[in-house]
Amino acid sequence: MEDDEEDGEDNYLQRRGVANLKDSLTHQDESLIGMDVLLYSWTGPESPIAKATVLSVDPDTLVGGEPLGPATYEVIVTVAIKRGATLPYQYDDLRYIGDAVTRSIAWPSSKMKPYKPAASGSSRR
């Protein structure tokens, strides 16, 4: 009986450790929610293919019926720069970045960078 108790305690500690790791990663990235980003090509030369806004960094968020998983964020595409660029995760009628404008998609976090629009003309003369 004691072995069962020890196994139960070890399993509890392992689950708790994984949950804490997940919570800390999610908490760290939560500041990205609502941030405007540039999405970069996930194949070939690194070039911006769209502008988007981060909706979720939670690995359990479902996009296209699948959980995001680690290092993937849910974004909503606001502007397609290269409409024919293929999506890394294709589902429903979404195959190209042009199909995804105003839609929620999954995107690898390593292939996005914060987007800061140019300051309005007040500094130009």
N, C-alpha and C positions, 0 to 999 in steps of 0.2 A: 504494500500500500504506500509506503514512503516513496518508492521510486516513482509512482504515478504522481504524487504531489510535487516531487522535484521536477519531473517532466513538464507538468502543468505550469509551474513557476517559470521555468526556462522559456517555454513557449510564450507565456505572457510577456516576459521581458523582451523577447525577440520581436513580438508584434508591436510592443510599445516603442521599441527602438526604431523600427521601420516607420511607424506613425509619426514619431517625433522628427525624423529626418524629412519625411514628406511635408509635414507642417512647416518646418523651417525653410525648406526650399520654396514652397508656395508663398509663405509670408514674405520672403525676400523679394520675390518677383511680383508681388501684388501691386507694388508701386508702378508697374508698367501698364496696369489696366487703365484704359482711356488714352494712352499715349499714341500719338501719330508716329508711324514707322514707314520706312521704305522696305519693300520686299525685294530681295535679290534673287536672281536666277539660282536655282538649286542644282542645275547642271550647266556645264560649259563655263564660259568666262563670267566672272562676277560683275553683273550689271543690274541696275535697278529695273524692275519690271512693273511695279505697282506701288501706290500709296495705300496705306491701310491704317486701321485703328485697332489696338489690342482690346479684345473683349474678355478673354479668360486665360489664366496661366495654370489653372487647376488640371493636373494630369487625368483626373476622372471625368472632366467635361466631355460630353458626347458631341462629336461633329460628324455628320454623315453616318450616324449609328455606331461609330467607333470611339473609344476613349482616346483623348489626345496622347496620353503617355508622357514620358519624360522629354524635356527639351523641345516640346512642340506647343505652340500657342494657338488659341482661337483668335482670328482677326476678321474684321469686316473690310472688304476691299472698297476703297472710295474712288480711286482713279486707276485705270489701267494705262501703263506706260507702253508696254509691249503686249498687245492684246493676244498675240499668238503663242506666248510663252506657256508651256504646259505646267499644270499643277502637280505638286509632288504626291498628293492624295486625291484621286479622282473618284467621284461618286455622283449619283443622280445624273443630272445633265451638265455637270461641271467637269470640263476637260482642260480648258484654257483660262488664262487670267481674265480675258475679256468676258467669259461666261460668268465670272465670279463677282463682277462689279455689283455692289450693294448686297452681296451675299456673305455669309459667314463660312470661313474655310479654316482648315488646319495648316499651319506653316512652321517649318523648323526654326527655332529661335536663333540658331547660328546663321541663318540667312535673312536676318532683318537688322536694321539699324534705326535708331531714333531719327525722325524727320523733323527738322526745324525750318519752317518757311522763312524766306528772306524777310528782313524787317521792312516795314512799309516805308515809302519814299521819304520819310522825314530826314534821313541821314544823307540823302542824295541832293546835290545842288547843281 
